[in-house]
Amino acid sequence: DGSMAHLPALTGLVAALNPSGAEALLDAAHRRGEDPGFLSLSLDPATTRFELLKLICYVGLAWVASRFAAAEDRRHQLLAVVALTAIAVAVIGGVHELLGADALYGFYHPEQANPQVMAPLLNSNHLASLMVMGTALSIGLAVRSSHDSRRRLMWAIGAAACIAVAFATRS
């Protein structure tokens, strides 16, 4: 019957938090001939449930990452994975720029985005943020004392690629 499809809240509380939403919900309930003892705090319960599921997944991911990072060597592995992800995005963006690509991966033409750099993140601000984070992590990994000179050089090149793409975004 869908009665559990919403987050029940007292009508007064819903009206205080969302007056226009409460009015619309009360109107709809009265038109259906129902007594709205409880109103949904959400005007879109299906999306609310989906967002709640995403939140639970994010918390689970954060918990797993924090447990993984409990050991010192794993902390560096986690940082390296994030830095490598940023470097990979920078390389993809750089290749697209060198080829003068107007489509992502050669086939996806963004309709509502007009990115400065054609890369997996089409929003220039998001791409620049990832590149700055990748630069900082790569520099940190490049100066890590336990790395050999070849690995340090690779991290430095990755940092340079990230900073180049960050500047290219003009963000």
C-alpha positions in Angstrom: 0.0 0.0 0.0 3.0 2.3 0.1 2.4 3.4 3.7 6.0 2.6 4.6 7.3 4.4 1.5 7.8 7.6 3.5 9.6 8.9 6.5 6.8 9.6 9.0 7.0 12.8 10.9 4.5 14.8 12.9 2.4 17.1 10.7 3.4 20.1 12.8 7.1 19.3 12.5 6.8 18.9 8.7 4.9 22.2 8.5 7.6 24.0 10.6 10.4 22.6 8.5 8.8 22.8 5.1 5.6 24.9 5.1 4.9 24.7 1.3 5.7 21.0 1.1 3.4 20.3 4.1 0.6 22.2 2.5 1.0 20.3 -0.8 1.0 16.9 1.1 -2.0 17.9 3.1 -3.9 19.0 0.0 -3.1 15.8 -1.8 -4.2 13.7 1.2 -7.5 15.6 1.6 -8.2 15.1 -2.1 -7.7 11.4 -1.7 -10.0 11.4 1.3 -7.2 10.3 3.7 -6.4 11.5 7.2 -2.8 12.5 7.1 -1.8 11.6 10.7 1.8 11.6 9.6 3.4 13.4 6.7 6.6 12.5 4.9 9.5 14.9 5.6 10.6 14.1 2.0 8.6 15.2 -1.0 10.4 12.5 -3.0 10.6 9.4 -0.8 12.2 7.2 -3.5 15.0 9.6 -4.0 15.4 10.0 -0.3 15.8 6.3 0.2 18.3 6.2 -2.6 20.3 9.1 -1.1 20.2 7.3 2.3 21.6 4.2 0.7 24.4 6.2 -0.9 25.2 7.8 2.5 25.4 4.4 4.1 27.7 3.3 1.3 29.9 6.4 1.7 30.1 5.8 5.5 31.0 2.1 4.8 33.7 3.2 2.3 35.1 5.7 4.8 35.1 3.0 7.5 36.9 0.5 5.3 39.5 3.2 4.2 40.1 4.2 7.8 40.6 0.5 8.8 42.9 0.0 5.8 44.9 3.1 6.6 45.5 2.0 10.2 48.8 0.5 9.3 51.5 3.0 8.2 52.5 1.2 5.0 48.9 1.0 4.0 48.4 4.8 4.5 51.0 5.4 1.8 49.3 2.8 -0.4 46.0 4.6 0.0 47.6 8.0 -0.8 49.3 6.5 -3.8 46.0 5.1 -5.2 44.4 8.6 -5.0 47.5 10.2 -6.5 47.6 7.6 -9.3 43.9 8.2 -10.0 44.6 11.9 -10.4 47.6 11.3 -12.6 45.6 8.9 -14.8 42.9 11.6 -15.2 45.7 14.2 -16.0 47.2 11.9 -18.6 43.8 11.3 -20.2 43.2 15.0 -20.3 46.6 15.7 -21.7 46.2 13.1 -24.5 42.8 14.7 -25.4 44.4 18.1 -25.5 47.4 16.9 -27.6 44.9 15.3 -30.1 42.7 18.3 -30.1 39.8 16.1 -29.2 36.3 17.6 -29.0 34.8 14.3 -27.7 35.7 12.4 -24.5 37.4 9.1 -25.5 36.6 10.0 -29.1 32.9 9.3 -28.9 31.2 11.2 -26.1 30.2 14.7 -27.0 29.1 16.7 -23.9 25.9 18.5 -24.6 25.6 20.7 -21.5 29.3 21.0 -20.6 31.9 23.0 -22.3 35.1 22.0 -20.5 38.4 23.8 -20.9 40.1 20.4 -20.8 38.4 17.3 -22.2 39.0 14.9 -19.3 36.8 12.4 -17.4 35.7 15.2 -15.1 33.9 17.6 -17.4 33.4 20.3 -14.7 36.6 22.5 -14.7 36.3 23.2 -11.0 36.1 19.6 -10.1 38.9 18.7 -12.4 41.1 21.4 -11.0 40.4 20.3 -7.5 41.4 16.7 -8.3 44.5 17.9 -10.0 45.6 20.1 -7.1 45.0 17.2 -4.7 46.9 14.9 -7.1 49.8 17.4 -7.2 50.0 17.7 -3.4 49.9 13.9 -2.9 52.4 13.3 -5.7 54.9 15.8 -4.3 54.5 14.3 -0.9 55.2 10.8 -2.3 58.1 12.2 -4.3 59.9 13.5 -1.2 59.2 10.4 0.8 62.6 9.2 2.1 62.0 5.5 1.6 61.5 5.8 -2.2 64.4 5.2 -4.6 65.3 8.0 -7.0 63.5 6.5 -10.0 60.2 6.3 -8.1 60.7 9.9 -6.8 61.2 11.0 -10.4 57.9 9.3 -11.5 56.0 10.9 -8.7 57.5 14.3 -9.6 56.5 13.8 -13.3 53.0 12.9 -12.1 52.8 16.1 -10.0 53.9 18.1 -13.1 51.2 16.5 -15.2 48.6 17.2 -12.6 49.7 20.9 -12.2 49.8 21.4 -15.9 46.2 20.1 -16.3 45.1 22.2 -13.3 46.5 25.4 -15.0 44.9 24.4 -18.3 41.4 24.3 -16.6 41.8 28.0 -15.8 39.8 27.3 -12.7 
